[in-house]
């Protein structure tokens, strides 16, 4: 009788992790753990660097989501040097940022998430991927996804010098502006992006909402969690990605707190468990209540669905219409359906595309006033943005010369870590039934974490010297002759 199932590596995410499922004597799931097994040491080896280098260094944490780190870092520098960027500089930053949201959300949905719905969660793993997806929706759609992502990455490259790991990030502004000639192709890109975003939302409706088995999965209690939700909102409580206050609502939708990101330490605390490198976040004023949802929980979720749950609406008309339709379909706000993260993600992509249109039409975009040089070092700064995966906070402390003494990066997947653990356990208990364990059962467990689009490269922590390590030494015949371990 099998008493433990290990899914290692888990698939279609950024980074490396595993799931361990423990079965009781009857073959039912007794417990399950989502484990992060990789190391991120950026907070340590950035110490001693000039703080103005941080927007260049931190995008290298992750090749999938480098722009939010670049942007949060630039905003932290604004705070460190007590400087407000010029209006034109803010607009250029938001151009850069909304282009990122489009290309990032589309890579997750089409490459990582959609195969589960379009090809099917129980289908052959050999076809449950981007190639199987293209066979179903057509190669032309695949080409369009690539083209839209490339064109939006060209906007990122224009501002940040390169798309994979942008380097543009200066206190008080941006390194270069936008010309009238560049505005033309940016406007064309924005228009085409809006049209494709509308198609992507409709594809979700066709494939998920009009397919009973897929819709049943979205509505299944195995993919529901009652937690608090956290996200950034503007002055009208609309979804805001670049700037605003952080709002938290409970699982019934009642506002729990709204605060300025600079006060995050008063509201967010961290918890450590011995079985994972990732720290678990919770609402500080409620105390650590363990891995549980519902009444008495202190856990919260971030990311696309959380942002829509905490907001009163979207700031663009097409996205607002889809926002209203989603909540009408799911039975009101807030929605606790974890798989609805995919739906919210596509609504946000449409929202970002509409913002690209607005920005490309703004006369201020081509202003040459892109840097405020009135810098005054105050030795501490906090920058916050909404990353594609949720709220991202960078907190820097320097010495009198501006050399970094301390860095704390509170990333989205860390906020979501405890809820992901719960989501995996609930899905495992619903879908994994012994003694004959089928691959499709395990994939539906993976779907529970995949909805969050976790970035484990961003989220993991360990102090120097504490990284668990095992080295096997083999002879010429491949036999293990010695094993050296550290921290195991």
Buried (B, 14 or more C-beta within 10 A) or exposed (E): EEEEBEBEEBEBBBBBBBBBBEBEEEBEBBEBBBBBBBBBEBBEEBEEBEBBBBBBBBBBBBEBBBBBBBBBBBBBBBBBBBBEBBBBBBBBBBBBBBBBBBBBBBBBBBBBBBBBBBBBBBBEBEBBBBEBBBEBBEEEBBEBBEEBBEBBBBBBBBBBBEBBBBBBBBBBBBBBBBEEEBBEBBBEBBEBBBEBBBBBBEBBBEBBBEBEEBBEBBBBEBBBBBBBBBBBBBEEBBBBBBBBBBBBBBBEEEEBBBBEBBEBEEBBBBBEBEEBBBBBBBBBEBEBBEBBBEEEBBBBBBBBBBBBBBBEBBBBEBBBBBBEBBBEBBEEBBBBBBBBBBBBBBBBBBBBBBBBBBBBEBEBBBBEEBBBEEBEBEBBBBBBBBBBBBBBBBBBBBEEEBEBEEBBBBBBBBBBBBBBBBBBBBBBBBBBBBEEBEEBBBBBBBBBBBBBBBBBBBBBBBEEEEEEEEEEEEEEEEEEEEEEEEEE
